[in-house]
Amino acid sequence: MFLQLSFSGPEVYTKFFDLSNAIWKLEDSAYNHRMPAISRHPFSRLRAALYFWRGNFHRHFGNLTGEQREYQLAVDDFSKAIELHAVYVPALYSRGVLYWRELANYYRAVKDLTRVIELAPHWYEAWFNRALAHQLRGEIPAAIADYEHYLTLPGKPKWRSSAQTQLEMIKAVEIEKAERRAKQNLREDSHTPGGFW
């Protein structure tokens, strides 16, 4: 069987789905069901990779068109990839970033990015993205901890300057809030009559 790989434009999307559907049919064939589960494992990993890449296509088209449906389809494909290969870190990371950035689901983003950090602590961008998700959830101490950890990582993490800026901004806002609370408490104490209960 000859597979032509020279195509471009919208044809890429169509050919990709044709190839992925052929592989899914192969794995689901009657012959394959008679094989021991261990020998089907490589097909599961391949299917997971195809779901992952299809999820990336949906996310890309969501970014191009702004359609929420594309983002949900991307989440579905990333989830299927994770279901097929539970420690598929790129799918967990992509779904986590998609949750906080495009879908504003910060809880699930933190959950996915925490799993990425557990499986691959060297995946530096997971620390940064989890910090952003914590920040958007209003979990400031957790966001500060993640930003600070990200800034201590060796090498030159991609988002170092952004993390530094975010960390300085958060700390400044927290100091300002503490000062306002202190002033408010002082005002409330000064309005209380001295000797009366």
C-alpha positions, -999 to +999 in steps of 0.1 A: +000+000+000+014+034-010+007+064+012+011+098-005+024+123+020+026+154-002-005+173+004-012+208+018-040+231+029-074+218+039-064+185+023-040+179+053-069+178+077-089+153+055-059+130+049-051+130+086-086+119+095-086+092+068-053+078+082-065+079+118-098+062+109-079+035+090-058+028+121-089+028+144-105+002+121-074-019+121-073-020+159-110-028+162-108-055+136-119-091+146-084-103+140-070-079+166-096-088+192-083-124+192-048-112+199-037-109+236-041-075+251-004-069+254+002-071+217-025-045+211-006-020+233+014-004+204-019+003+186-033+020+217-003+043+219-006+051+182-043+058+186-035+081+215-010+100+194-035+104+166-062+117+191-036+141+205-027+155+170-064+157+161-070+176+193-042+200+183-060+205+149-093+212+166-076+237+190-059+254+161-092+257+142-108+270+174-081+297+176-087+306+139-125+307+141-131+314+178-157+286+179-161+270+213-172+238+197-137+233+183-122+237+218-146+211+232-137+187+204-100+193+212-107+185+249-126+153+239-096+142+217-070+150+244-092+131+269-094+101+246-056+101+241-052+101+279-077+073+283-057+052+258-023+062+273-027+074+309+008+089+312+007+107+279+022+140+292+018+161+260-019+154+260-023+162+297-003+194+293-022+205+261-056+198+277-046+217+309-035+248+290-066+246+268-087+245+300-073+276+315-066+297+284-095+290+261-122+275+282-116+294+316-120+261+335-092+268+360-100+239+383-095+213+356-064+231+344-048+229+378-057+193+380-042+184+346-011+205+351-005+190+386-006+156+370+020+167+344+042+180+371+039+146+390+048+127+358+074+150+344+087+176+369+112+187+342+083+200+321+090+236+331+061+252+313+036+232+334+048+251+365+043+284+348+008+275+334-003+261+367+007+293+384-014+313+359-044+289+365-040+293+403-038+331+399-070+331+378-087+309+404-077+334+431-054+310+448-027+335+453-003+317+477-003+286+453+003+309+423+032+326+441+047+292+451+046+280+415+060+312+400+088+311+426+096+275+418+095+282+381+120+310+385+144+287+404+145+261+376+178+255+358+186+268+323+165+295+307+128+286+310+108+301+281+085+323+302+110+335+328+104+373+323+067+368+322+068+348+354+089+374+371+065+402+360+035+382+372+051+374+405+060+411+412+025+422+402+008+396+425+030+405+454+024+442+449-014+436+448-012+415+479+007+442+498-018+468+486-047+446+498-031+441+532-026+479+536-062+485+527-074+459+552-052+475+579-066+509+572-102+496+572-096+479+605-081+511+620-111+531+608-136+506+623-117+506+656-117+544+657-155+546+652-162+523+681-173+543+712-146+542+739-162+530+771-196+517+759-204+481+752 
